[in-house]
């Protein structure tokens, strides 16, 4: 099995999936901090990403993490004013980040539309790309850090981050961060990591729960091209993990259904 070959874990329901994913992520962060002194995680928004953060907040095991030695990044962001409740970072702070002792200098939010670049989403994306490049080590690929875990929610259309099927961003091969215009779901203007940046992560975890994700999961795991199904192009250098509930896994062929599912 190669690093790009996905591993699947299917949980009984979305609540158990969030709790198990939280326990898995806490362990992964602690292990990375023990091995390298610090850890880096890329967060995702949406209902599954926020449910995971809420489950970490509710877990006593969260205290095993040295929060001051954790770097947090985002895979995408809605290009809205700072403080807007629809921004992924604002939601993440409400679910978890404001309740733990993070180092503010290690919390790397994507720029807002009222930031120094104003409404220029391309300049804002370039600014985030430069921040990633400054954090990258000499051995890191593509001038981005080798994230320990990069989280992605899978949309009903198979989009990940703000990379939508057939949109220009999913075709990008050189840039690590792009401005997104005309997104098929609101708001239309966004900032997103590109697939090359995503694939620099040590581990990529894709989260999907609910019957509205079943078609997307089945399509992405059936081997289509990433232009048609961006989720199929998301994989880590060391591991690619799909965390699903039974409803999201309902249309997978039997040979893909993992025997160790809970």
C-alpha positions in Angstrom: 0.0 0.0 0.0 1.4 3.4 -1.0 0.9 6.6 1.0 -1.6 7.8 -1.5 -3.7 4.6 -1.1 -6.6 5.6 1.2 -7.4 3.9 4.4 -11.0 3.9 5.5 -12.5 3.9 9.0 -16.3 3.8 9.2 -18.1 4.7 12.4 -21.6 4.0 13.5 -22.8 7.6 13.4 -21.5 11.2 13.1 -21.3 11.6 16.9 -19.0 8.6 17.3 -17.0 9.6 14.3 -16.3 13.1 15.8 -15.3 11.6 19.1 -13.1 9.0 17.6 -11.5 11.5 15.3 -10.8 13.8 18.2 -9.1 11.0 20.2 -7.1 10.1 17.1 -6.0 13.7 16.5 -5.0 14.3 20.1 -2.8 11.2 20.0 -1.3 12.2 16.7 -0.4 15.7 18.1 1.1 14.3 21.3 3.2 11.8 19.3 4.4 14.5 16.9 5.3 16.8 19.8 7.2 14.0 21.5 9.1 13.2 18.3 9.9 16.7 17.1 9.1 19.1 19.9 6.1 20.7 18.1 3.2 19.8 15.9 1.3 21.4 13.0 -2.3 20.8 12.0 -4.3 22.3 9.2 -8.0 22.8 10.3 -11.1 22.5 8.2 -14.4 24.2 8.6 -17.9 22.9 8.0 -20.1 20.8 10.2 -17.6 17.8 10.4 -14.6 20.0 11.1 -16.4 22.0 13.8 -17.8 18.8 15.3 -14.3 17.4 15.6 -13.1 20.6 17.4 -16.1 20.5 19.7 -15.2 16.9 20.6 -11.7 17.8 21.4 -13.0 20.6 23.6 -15.1 18.1 25.5 -12.4 15.5 25.9 -10.3 15.4 29.1 -7.5 14.1 27.0 -7.1 17.5 25.4 -4.8 18.4 28.4 -2.2 15.9 27.1 -1.5 18.4 24.3 1.1 21.1 24.8 -1.0 23.8 23.2 1.8 26.3 23.2 3.8 24.1 20.9 1.1 23.6 18.3 0.9 25.4 15.0 -2.5 25.8 13.5 -3.2 26.6 9.8 -6.3 26.5 7.7 -7.0 24.7 4.4 -9.4 27.4 3.2 -11.3 30.4 4.4 -14.3 32.4 3.3 -13.1 35.8 2.2 -15.2 37.8 4.6 -14.5 40.6 7.2 -12.6 39.6 10.3 -15.1 38.5 13.0 -17.7 37.4 10.5 -19.5 34.4 12.0 -19.2 32.5 8.7 -15.4 32.6 8.7 -13.9 29.2 9.5 -11.5 30.7 12.0 -14.2 32.4 13.9 -16.1 29.2 14.2 -13.0 27.3 15.2 -12.3 29.8 18.0 -15.9 29.4 19.3 -15.7 25.6 19.3 -12.2 25.1 20.8 -9.4 27.6 20.2 -10.5 30.3 22.7 -10.7 27.6 25.4 -7.1 26.3 25.2 -3.7 28.1 25.9 -2.4 28.5 22.3 0.5 30.7 21.4 -1.2 33.5 19.3 1.9 33.7 17.1 1.3 30.1 16.1 -2.3 30.5 15.0 -2.2 31.3 11.3 -5.5 32.6 10.2 -6.0 33.3 6.5 -6.5 37.0 5.7 -9.9 38.6 5.9 -11.5 40.9 3.3 -11.0 43.9 5.6 -7.3 43.2 6.0 -4.3 45.0 4.6 -5.0 43.7 1.1 -8.6 44.8 1.2 -10.8 43.1 -1.3 -7.9 41.8 -3.4 -8.3 38.1 -2.8 -5.2 37.2 -4.9 -3.0 39.4 -2.9 -4.4 37.9 0.3 -3.7 34.4 -1.0 -0.2 35.4 -1.9 0.3 36.8 1.6 -0.7 33.5 3.1 1.5 31.6 0.8 4.4 33.7 2.0 3.5 33.0 5.6 3.6 29.3 4.8 7.0 29.6 3.0 8.5 31.4 6.1 7.4 28.5 8.3 8.8 25.8 5.9 12.1 24.1 6.6 14.8 23.5 4.1 13.7 20.0 3.5 10.0 20.8 3.2 8.3 20.5 -0.1 6.9 23.4 -2.1 7.8 26.0 0.4 5.1 24.8 2.9 5.6 23.1 6.2 5.3 19.3 6.3 2.0 19.4 8.3 1.6 16.5 10.7 -2.2 16.3 10.0 -4.2 18.2 7.3 -7.9 17.9 7.8 -10.4 18.2 5.0 -14.2 18.0 4.9 -15.6 16.4 1.8 -18.4 18.3 0.1 -21.5 16.7 -1.5 -19.9 17.7 -4.9 -16.5 16.1 -3.8 -14.9 19.5 -3.2 -12.2 19.8 -0.5 -11.0 23.0 1.0 -12.3 25.5 -1.6 -11.2 23.4 -4.6 -14.4 22.7 -6.6 -14.8 20.4 -9.5 -13.6 21.9 -12.8 -12.8 25.2 -11.2 -9.4 26.9 -11.9 -8.1 26.3 -8.4 -8.1 22.5 -8.7 -6.0 22.8 -11.8 -3.2 24.8 -10.1 0.2 23.1 -10.0 2.6 25.8 -9.0 1.0 28.1 -6.4 0.4 26.8 -2.9 -2.5 29.2 -2.1 -5.1 30.6 -4.5 -7.9 33.1 -4.5 -11.2 31.5 -5.5 -13.9 33.4 -7.3 -17.3 32.2 -8.3 -17.5 29.3 -5.8 -20.7 27.3 -6.4 -21.6 27.7 -2.7 -21.7 31.0 -0.8 -19.8 33.0 -0.3 -18.4 33.0 -3.8 -15.0 34.5 -2.9 -12.6 32.4 -0.9 -8.9 31.5 -0.2 -7.7 27.9 -0.5 -4.7 25.8 -0.3 -4.0 24.0 -3.6 -3.7 20.3 -4.1 0.2 20.4 -4.3 0.2 22.2 -0.9 -2.3 19.6 0.5 -0.2 16.8 -0.7 2.9 18.1 1.2 1.3 17.0 4.5 2.5 13.9 6.3 -1.1 12.8 6.8 -4.3 13.9 5.1 -7.6 13.1 6.8 -10.8 13.4 4.9 -14.0 13.7 7.0 -17.5 12.9 5.7 -20.7 12.1 7.6 -24.3 12.0 6.6 -26.2 10.5 3.7 -25.8 13.7 1.6 -22.1 12.8 1.4 -22.6 9.2 0.2 -22.4 9.9 -3.5 -19.4 12.1 -3.1 -17.5 9.5 -1.1 -18.3 6.7 -3.5 -17.3 8.8 -6.5 -14.0 10.1 -5.0 -13.0 6.6 -4.0 -13.8 5.1 -7.4 -10.7 6.5 -9.0 -11.9 9.5 -11.0 -9.6 12.4 -12.0 -9.1 15.2 -9.5 -10.6 17.7 -11.9 -14.0 15.9 -11.6 -13.6 14.9 -8.0 -11.0 17.1 -6.1 -11.2 14.8 -3.0 -9.7 12.0 -5.0 -6.5 14.2 -5.4 -6.0 14.8 -1.7 -3.4 12.5 -0.1 -0.6 12.7 2.3 3.1 11.7 1.9 2.8 9.2 4.7 -0.9 8.4 5.1 -4.3 9.2 3.6 -7.2 8.5 6.0 -10.9 8.7 5.3 -13.0 9.0 8.4 -16.7 8.2 7.7 -20.0 7.4 9.3 -22.1 4.6 8.0 -24.4 6.9 6.2 -21.6 8.5 4.2 -20.1 5.0 3.5 -23.5 3.6 2.4 -22.7 3.5 -1.4 -19.2 2.2 -1.2 -18.7 -1.2 -2.9 -18.2 -4.0 -0.3 -14.5 -4.5 -1.2 -13.7 -1.0 0.0 -15.6 -1.3 3.3 -12.9 -1.8 6.0 -13.3 -4.9 8.2 -12.2 -3.0 11.4 -15.0 -0.4 11.2 -16.7 0.6 14.4 
